[in-house]
Amino acid sequence: MDYLVNLSTLPIDMQSAERMAKTGVTVRRALPPELRLITGWVAEHFRQGWASETTVAMTRQPPTCFIATRNRELVGFACHEATARGFFGPTGVDESVRGLGIGRALLFACLNDQKAMGYAYTVIGDVGPSEFYEKTVGAIQIPNSAPGIYAGMLKL
C-alpha cells in the first residue's frame, strides 16, 4: 500500500538534530564520488532493487540520497526521486543502530528536500512500517494503491 504525505503540513523536526549529535551520527546529502560505496552497502545490507533505486537518486544533480554516518562509516540511507518523481524511498538503517532516531532524521531530510524542490505532497511507495510514517509525518493510505508502481516488476 502506498501512503501520501502533505508537505505543507509537515511538522518541524524538533528531535533529530539533538538526538544525532548525542549519538555521534551525521546526516547529510550524499556526494557523487560515494556512489559505489553507498550502493554496495545498500545491496549488502538490504536488497539489490534498493541499490538500483539508490543509483538513480545518486545520479541526480544534486543527489537525492541522504546518508547517516557514524565514525565516518555508513549506518543509514534514504532517497527520493528514485523510482518516480515525488516518491520517497528506499530507506534503511543498519540493524546495529536502529532505535536511535536515524530513520526519522533521514526521513525529514528527504521530505524537507522535496518540499524545497516545490513538491506539495510526496508518495511513500509500498510502505512497510506504516505506523511510523502515520505518527511521524501524518502519512495517510492511498486507496487502491496496491500493487502500485512496482506491479509486474522483474524478480530480483
VENRALIN-V941965 format. One record per pair of residues at least 24 apart in sequence whose C-alpha atoms are under 10 Angstrom apart, sorted by the first residue. I is the first residue (numbers start at 1). J is the second residue. Records with the same first field share a line. If there is no record, write none. Layout:
I = J / J
//
This chain:
1 = 124 / 125 / 126 / 127 / 128 / 130 / 141 / 142 / 143 / 144 / 145 / 146 / 147 / 148
2 = 87 / 123 / 124 / 125 / 126 / 127 / 128 / 130 / 139 / 140 / 141 / 142 / 143 / 144 / 145 / 146 / 147 / 148 / 149
3 = 87 / 88 / 122 / 123 / 124 / 125 / 126 / 127 / 130 / 133 / 134 / 138 / 139 / 140 / 141 / 142 / 143 / 145
4 = 87 / 88 / 121 / 122 / 123 / 124 / 125 / 133 / 134 / 137 / 138 / 139 / 140 / 141 / 142
5 = 88 / 111 / 120 / 121 / 122 / 123 / 124 / 133 / 134 / 137 / 138 / 139 / 140 / 141 / 142
6 = 111 / 115 / 119 / 120 / 121 / 122 / 123 / 137 / 138 / 139 / 140
7 = 111 / 112 / 114 / 115 / 116 / 118 / 119 / 120 / 121 / 122 / 137 / 138 / 139
8 = 115 / 119 / 120 / 121
9 = 120 / 121 / 137 / 138
10 = 108 / 111 / 112 / 115 / 120 / 121 / 136 / 137 / 138 / 139
11 = 108 / 136 / 137 / 138
12 = 108 / 112 / 137
13 = 104 / 105 / 108 / 109 / 112 / 136 / 137
15 = 101 / 104 / 105
16 = 100 / 101 / 102 / 103 / 104 / 105 / 106 / 108 / 109
17 = 101 / 105
19 = 100 / 101 / 102 / 105
20 = 68 / 69 / 70 / 100 / 101 / 102 / 105
22 = 100
23 = 70 / 97 / 100 / 101 / 102
24 = 69 / 70 / 71 / 72
25 = 67 / 68 / 69 / 70 / 71 / 72 / 73 / 74 / 75 / 76 / 97 / 100 / 101 / 102 / 105
26 = 67 / 68 / 69 / 70 / 71 / 72 / 74 / 75 / 102 / 105
27 = 66 / 67 / 68 / 69 / 70 / 75 / 76 / 77 / 102 / 105 / 106 / 109
28 = 65 / 66 / 67 / 68 / 69 / 77 / 105 / 106 / 109 / 110
29 = 58 / 62 / 63 / 64 / 65 / 66 / 67 / 68 / 77 / 78 / 79 / 106 / 109 / 110 / 113
30 = 57 / 58 / 62 / 63 / 64 / 65 / 66 / 67 / 68 / 77 / 78 / 79
31 = 58 / 59 / 61 / 62 / 63 / 64 / 65 / 66 / 67
32 = 57 / 58 / 59 / 60 / 61 / 62 / 63 / 65
33 = 58
34 = 58
35 = 59 / 63 / 65
37 = 74
38 = 65 / 67 / 74 / 76 / 77
39 = 77
41 = 74 / 75 / 76 / 77 / 94
42 = 74 / 75 / 76 / 77 / 90 / 91 / 92 / 93 / 94
45 = 75 / 76 / 92 / 93 / 94 / 95
46 = 90 / 91 / 92 / 93 / 94
47 = 156
48 = 156
49 = 90 / 154 / 155 / 156
50 = 79 / 82 / 83 / 89 / 90 / 91 / 92
51 = 90
52 = 82 / 83 / 90
53 = 79 / 80 / 81 / 82 / 83 / 84 / 89 / 90
54 = 78 / 79 / 80 / 81 / 82 / 83 / 89 / 90 / 91
55 = 79 / 82
56 = 80 / 81 / 82 / 83
57 = 81 / 82 / 83 / 89 / 90
58 = 82
64 = 88 / 109 / 110 / 113 / 114
65 = 89 / 90 / 91 / 106 / 109 / 110
66 = 91 / 105 / 106 / 107 / 109 / 110 / 113
67 = 91 / 92 / 93 / 102 / 105 / 106 / 109
68 = 92 / 93 / 94 / 102 / 103 / 105 / 106
69 = 102
70 = 97
75 = 102
76 = 102 / 103 / 106
77 = 102 / 103 / 106 / 107
78 = 103 / 105 / 106 / 107 / 108 / 109 / 110
79 = 106 / 107 / 109 / 110 / 111
80 = 107 / 110 / 111 / 113 / 114 / 122 / 123 / 124
81 = 110 / 114 / 122
83 = 125 / 149 / 150
84 = 123 / 125 / 149
85 = 114 / 119 / 122 / 123
86 = 111 / 114 / 115 / 117 / 118 / 119 / 120 / 121 / 122 / 123 / 124
87 = 111 / 114 / 121 / 122 / 123 / 124 / 125
88 = 114 / 122 / 123 / 124 / 125
89 = 123 / 124 / 125 / 126 / 127
90 = 124 / 125 / 126 / 127
103 = 132
104 = 132 / 133 / 136 / 137
107 = 133 / 136 / 137
108 = 136 / 137
111 = 137
125 = 149 / 150
126 = 150
//
